[in-house]
Amino acid sequence: MNNNQSVPMGFWPRHISWLTVVLAILTIGTFLAISGPGVRYITPMMEIGGGIRESADSSGKDSSIYYPYQYPNPDVPVTDTREFLKIYYNASMLSRDVQSLTRRVETTVRGYGGRLDQESNSPLYGFVSFVVSQSKYNAFRAELENLVDSRFLTVNISSQNLLSQKVSIEEQQKQADTSLSDYKTVRQKIINAHASAIQSLQSKIDAEGTTESDKALLRQQLASENASYAVQLKNVDANIKYAQDWQKAVQTQDQTLLDNVATVAGTVSIRWISLWDMAQLYLPGYWIPTIFAALTLLSFFRDRRRSTISATDAV
């Protein structure tokens, strides 16, 4: 027999190594894992509401006064270009050390003079709710987002222009100012009318020739005028007090809106990430099973080559 004669070989080698088998299993396993259904995470919505309610006294009774509230007018003129932006910041982070990262987020919030509203920390999940000044927001955000690599960070930012609320407050302020001015005008008219009536009655009482019976009738009219004046003055003073309280409440509402706009409300949620999930972030899609498939083929052809060499040596 000629030693140079080639030995016919099939496609499959006589012996497949364990390395090829393991790589094939990893290829199939990673493909199935990536093809499986994903998990959705729902972000809670924030609710915004408002109203002006102040207690009329310090007793336990429900004696609150609800001042007229105009709902924000969505038809703000386009010529009004003022912006009163309220910013909401939400970030999601992934980490192998959730508790340590949560503490670093808290430290960052406090370092920028912020306020922690809610905090939870566990080995698998962390959450921080906070408020920071808008003047420090950009620097705070830059430092916060540098705590993790961009692959492990998702940021959602929303903002709302509270101009319609501001316009509504300004309209209420005008109404309160007008009401107060009108009530004060009415009060002065009551005082002037009362003074004129008293002067007229008194002059008639003091006039010569007025009979005693007429004087008695005039004094009765005088007493009636004083009683009516006291009631009218009490009512108008109550209206003035109401308008002043309304005016003060609107000013408080306006300051509350400005304080609200001057801050950024935010949340940071931190979730533990497995090594498999980390690998998927660095090699997204079907890169991982593709790499394992390529390695499987390389190992397979290596096994086939070894089988060919072994068969040739045997001949």
TORRO-843946 format. One record per atom (N, C-alpha, C): residue in one letter; x, y, z. Coordinates in steps of 0.1 Angstrom, whole numbers, plus 5000, padded with zeros to 4 digits. Each point is the difference from the previous one (the first is absolute). Example, Ala and Ser with C-alpha at 12.3 -4.5 7.8 and 13.67 -1.06 7.14 Angstrom:
BEGIN
A513249435078A499150125000A500950125000S499650114993S500950115000S499250115008
This chain:
BEGIN
M500949885000M499150125000M500950125000N499650104992N500750134999N499750085013N501150045007N499950085012N499450144998N500150054987N499550134997N498650004996Q499349885000Q498650004996Q499250065011S499150094996S499250075010S498949915005V499650035012V499049925007V498750074999P499049954994P498750074999P499450035014M499550125002M499450035013M498650064998G499149975009G498750074999G500150145006F498850075000F500050135006F500250005015W499449905007W500150005014W501349925004P500750065010P501249945005P499749875008R501049915001R499749885008R499850035015H500650115004H500050035015H499750155001I498950045007I499750145003I500450035014S500950105002S500550035013S498950065009W500349995013W499050065010W500050164998L501050064996L500050144998L499050044989T500049924990T499050034989T498649985005V499849905008V498649975006V499650115009V500950055009V499750115009V499750134993L500850034990L499750124992L498749994993A499749894995A498749984993A498850025009I500249955012I498950015010I499950155004L501150075002L500050145003L499450084989T500249964988T499450074988T498549995001I499549885002I498649985000I499350075012G500749985012G499550065012G499950155000T501150074995T499950155000T499050054989F499949924989F499050044990F498650005006L499749895007L498749995006L499750105011A501150035008A499950105010A499750144995I500750034989I499850144994I498650004993S499649894994S498750004993S498850005009G500249985013G498949995009G499450145002P498750005006P499350135002P500850095010G500050134997G500650095009G499150045012V500650095008V499350045012V499850154999R498850045003R499650154999R500050065014Y500550125001Y500050075012Y499250134999I499050015008I499150114999I500450125010T500150124994T500450115008T498750075005P499850025013P498850075005P499950144995M498850044997M499750144995M499950095013M500350124998M499950105010M498750084998E499350025011E498750074999E500250145006I499550104993I500150145004I498650055002G499850065012G498750065003G500250125008G498950075003G500250125008G498750065005G500050095009G498950075005G500450085012I499250105004I500350085011I499049985011R500449955011R499149985011R500750045013E499450095007E500650045013E498949995011S500549975012S499149985011S499750145006A498750025003A499550135005A500450015015D500149895007D500450015014D500849885004S500449995012S500949895005S499249895007S498750015000S499249905007S499949874991G499549905006G499949874993G498949994990K499150114999K498950004991K500550024986D499249954990D500350024986D499650144996S500850105003S499650144997S500950064989S500449924991S500950054990S499350084989I500850094994I499550094990I500649974987Y499249974990Y500549974987Y499950124991Y501150064996Y499950124992Y499849964985P499550094992P499749974986P501349954993Y499949894993Y501249954993Y499649994986Q500850064991Q499849994986Q501049894995Y499449914993Y500849894994Y500950064989P501249954999P500950054990P499450014986N500250124994N499450024987N501049954989P499649904992P501049954990P500250094989D499150104998D500150094989D500850135003V501249985005V500950115003V500450064987P499950134999P500450074987P501449964996V500249984987V501449964995V501050115002T499550125002T500950125002T500649995014D499449925009D500649995013D501049895000T501350034999T501149904998T500749975013R499450035011R500749975013R500049855002E501049965007E500249855003E500249985015F499149925006F500149965014F500149855000L501249954996L500249864998L500249925013K499249905002K500149905010K500649884994I501249965005I500849894994I499849885009Y499849884994Y500049875007Y501149914994Y500849955009Y501249924996Y499849865005N500249904991N499949865004N501149924994A500849935008A501149934995A499949855006S500449914991S500149865004S501449954998M500649945010M501449965000M500149855003L501049934994L500349865002L501349995007S500149915010S501349995007S500149865006R501349965002R500249885007R500050025015D500250125004D499950035015D499050115002V498749965001V498950095001V500150095012Q500349945012Q500050085012Q501050115000S501249974995S501050105000S499750114990L499449974989L499650104990L498950095005T499149945008T498850075005T500650105010R500949975008R500650095010R500750114993R500749974989R500750114992R499050104994V498949954996V498950094995V499550095011E499849955011E499550085012E501050105003T501349965000T501150105003T500050114990T499849974987T500050104990T498950105001V498849945004V498850095002V500350105011R500549955012R500350095011R501250094997G500949964992G501150084996G499750134993Y498849994993Y499550114992Y498950075007G499949985013G499050075008G498649954997G499849884995G498749954997G499449945012R498749964998R499249945011R499649864996L500249905009L499649864998L498649995005D499149964991D498649985003D499649855003Q500849914993Q499749865002Q501349924997E500249895007E501249924998E499749865004S500549914992S499949865003S501349934994N500549905008N501349954996N500049855004S500349914990S500149865002S501049944991P500449885001P501149954992P499649994985L498749994997L499549994986L499450124994Y499550105009Y499350114995Y500250125009G500250124994G500150125008G499250114993F499650105008F499150104995F500250135008V500250114993V500250135007V499150104993S499150075008S499250114995S500550135006F500250104992F500750125005F499550134994V500450115005V499750134994V501350085001V500450074989V501250085000V499750144994S500850105003S499850134995S500350004985Q499150074992Q500250004986Q501350074996S500550095008S501350074998S501249905000K499849895007K501149905002K499749884991Y498950004993Y499649884993Y501049944990N500650094991N500949954990N501249945006A500650065010A501249955006A499749875007F498850005007F499649885007F499849884991R499350034989R499749894990R501349944994A501050094997A501249954994A500749915010E500150045013E500749915009E499249875003L498750015000L499249885003L500149904988E500050054988E500149914989E501449944997N501050065007N501349954999N500349885010L499049975008L500249895010L500049874993V499449984988V500049884993V500350024986D500449904993D500350004985D498750034993S500050064989S498850044993S499249874996R500749894999R499249874996R499149965011F500350045012F499249965012F499150125005L499750094991L499250125004L498950034990T498850025005T498950054992T499450125007V499950114992V499550135006V498850044992N499050045008N498750054994N499850145007I499950104992I499850145005I498750064993S499150055009S498950074994S499850135007S499450104993S499850135006S498650054996Q499550095008Q498750064998Q500150155003N499550074990N499950155002N498850035008L500150065012L498950035008L499550154998L500250044987L499650144997L498550015001S499249904997S498550015001S499650025015Q500749935009Q499750025014Q500450145005K501150054994K500550135004K499050114995V499549984988V499050104995V498749995008S499649885004S498849995008S500250075013I501249985006I500250075013I500050154998E500650054990E500050144997E498650064998E499149924994E498650044998E499350015014Q500349905008Q499450005013Q500550115009Q501350044998Q500650115007Q499250134996K499850024987K499250124996K498650005006Q499449895000Q498649995006Q500050035014A501049955007A500150025015A500350155002D500950064993D500350145002D498850094996T499349964990T498850084996T498949995011S499849885005S499049985010S500350085013L501350005004L500450075011L499850154998S500350054989S499950144997S498550045000D499149924994D498650025000D499450015014Y500449905008Y499449995013Y500550125009K501250054998K500550125007K499250124995T499750014987T499250114995T498650005006V499449885001V498749995005V500050045015R501049965007R500150045014R500150155002Q500850064992Q500150155001Q498750074997K499249944990K498750064997K499149985011I500049895007I499149985012I500450105011I501350025002I500450095010I499550144997N500250044987N499650144996N498550025001A499249894996A498650015000A499550015014H500649925009H499650005014H500350145007A501250054997A500350135005A499150114996S499649994987S499050104995S498749995006A499549875002A498749985006A500050045015I501149975007I500150045014I500050155002Q500750074991Q500150155001Q498650064997S499349944990S498750064997S499049985011L500049885006L499149975011L500350085012Q501350015003Q500450085012Q499650154998S500250054988S499750144998S498550035002K499249904995K498650015002K499650005015I500749915007I499749995015I500350135007D501250064996D500550125007D499350124995A499249994989A499450124994A498950065010E499950145000E499050065008E498649984994G499149985007G498649984995G499649864998T501049915002T499749854999T499349965013T498849944998T499249965012T500649885006E499649975012E500649895008E499549874993S498949994995S499549884993S500849984988D500450114992D500849984988D501449965004K500550065011K501449965005K500049865004A499049955006A499949855004A500149924987L499250044990L500049924988L501450014993L500650115000L501350024994L501149925007R499950005014R501049925007R499849854997Q498749964998Q499849864996Q500649964987Q499950104991Q500649984986Q501550005002L500550085009L501550005002L500549875005A499349945010A500449875005A499949894990S498950014991S499949904990S501150024989E500450124998E501150024990E501349955006N500350025013N501249945006N500049855000A498849945002A500049855000A500249954986S499450064990S500149964986S501550024996Y500650115004Y501450034996Y500949895006A499849965013A500849905006A499949874992V498849964996V499849874993V500750014986Q499850114993Q500650024987Q501650005001L500550075010L501450015002L500649865003K499349925008K500549875004K500049914987N499050014992N500049914988N501150044990V500150134998V501150044991V501449975005D500250015013D501349975006D500249854998A499049925001A500149854998A500449974986N499450084990N500449984986N501450044998I500450115006I501450054999I501049895005K499649945011K500949905006K500149884991Y498849964994Y500049894991Y500950034988A499950124994A500850044988A501550005004Q500350055012Q501450005004Q500649865002D499249915005D500449865002D500149934986W499150034991W500149954987W501350054993Q500350135001Q501250064995Q501249935005K500049975013K501249945007K500149854995A498949934998A500049874996A500549994985V499750094992V500550004986V501550035000Q500450095008Q501550035001Q500749875005T499449935009T500749885005T500049894989Q498949994992Q500049914989Q501050044989D500250134998D501050044990D501449975005Q500350025012Q501349965006Q500349864999T498949925003T500149855000T500449964986L499350054990L500349974986L501550034996L500450125004L501450044997L501049915008D499749965012D500949915007D500049864994N498849964995N499949874993N500950004987V499950114992V500850014988V501550005003A500350065011A501550015004A500649875004T499349895000T500649885004T499849894989V500849905000V499949894991V499649875009A498949944997A499749885007A500549884992G500549905007G500649894993G500049875007T500249894993T500249875006T501149934993V500749915008V501049914995V499749865005S499849914990S499849865004S501249924996I500449915009I501349934997I499649855001R500449924990R499749865000R501349924998W500049885007W501249914999W500049944986I501249994995I500249944986I500949885001S499649894993S500849885000S501150014990L500949905000L501150004991L499549984986W498949924999W499449974986W499450134995D499350075008D499450134995D501150104996M501150005008M501150094996M500649964987A500149874997A500649964988A499150044988Q498649995003Q499150054989Q500150154997L500350075011L500250154997L501250034992Y501149925002Y501250024992Y499949944986L499249894999L499849934988L498549984997P499450114996P498549994999P499549914988G498849975000G499449924990G500549865000Y500349954988Y500449864999Y501549984998W500850105005W501449994999W500549895008I499549975012I500649905009I499849864994P498749964996P499949874993P500749994987T500250114993T500850004988T501449975002I500650065011I501449975003I500149865004F499149955009F500149865004F499849914988A499250034990A499849924988A501350004992A500750114999A501250014992A501149915007L500150015014L500949925007L499749854998T498749975000T499649864998T500549954987L499850084990L500449964986L501549985000L500850095006L501449995000L500449875007S499449975012S500349885007S499749884992F498850014993F499649884992F501049974989F500450114993F500949974989F501449965005R500350045012R501349955006R499849855003D498949965006D499849865002D500049924987R499450064989R500049934987R501549994995R500750105002R501450004995R500849905007R499849995014R500749905008R499749864995S498749984997S499549874996S500749964987T500150104991T500649974987T501549975001I500750075009I501449985003I500249865006S499149965009S500149875007S499849894990A499050024991A499749894990A501249994990T500650114997T501150004990T501249935006D500250035013D501249945007D499749855002A498849965001A499749865002A500249924987V499850074989V500349934987V501449994997
